[in-house]
Every structure is written in C-alpha cells, then in structure tokens.
Amino acid sequence: MQPDSTHGVSQILILTTLPDVESARSLARSLVEDHLCACASIGAPVESMYHWQGAIETAHEVPLTLKTRGDRFDDVAAAIRSRHPYELPEILAVPITDGLPDYLAWVDAESARR
C-alpha cells in the first residue's frame, strides 16, 4: 500500500489476523487504549491457507477488524507491526464508503490524534 493511499478517506476498516485469542485481545486493547482505533472487533477463529516460503501452509487464526480514521492508517500499521508476533502480518485497509453518520462521527472522535 502506498503511504498516502488512505489519506483523504474519512474512515477505514483495518483487517489483521493473530495466532490466538489472547494476542488478539492484547493488541485490540492497546490500539483502543491509545486511541489509534475507535473499536476493535475480535472474530471467531478461522482456518487460513496460504503460500509461505515456497510451501502451502495452514494456520488457525483470529481475525481482528479495527475501525479508525483514514489518516491514522500509518500509525495503526506501525503499532500492529511493533506488537504482532508474525514476521509479515496481514494489514489491509478497506475504505468505508458510507455508514450511519453518528457512528462515523464517533469513529472520528475516538480515533483522532490526541
């Protein structure tokens, strides 16, 4: 992702996965406490299948969905990288194109720079 690709987008969802519920909870709590995201949703465990270093791998992972401002992507990505146990964590930004205005205002307020 290019550094400025989420700038100008009001709100985004950031998707990542972690190896277990405990690490997902820990990362989610730190991101919310630091106001890097307004909300973190921890999903049910999933089985992932992917190519890694020339082989097909499978892993049980816990998805984490983060709601934040578009201009916080770089900060959130850096925080995830510094706290994530994987060598190459999934960090994807999905623009929010529409939503309940009051909810989106809340996301803006809670994830604004302090």
Secondary structure as UniProt FT lines:
FT   TURN            3..8
FT   STRAND          11..18
FT   HELIX           21..33
FT   TURN            34..35
FT   STRAND          39..42
FT   STRAND          46..52
FT   TURN            53..54
FT   STRAND          55..69
FT   HELIX           70..72
FT   HELIX           73..83
FT   STRAND          92..95
FT   HELIX           101..110
//
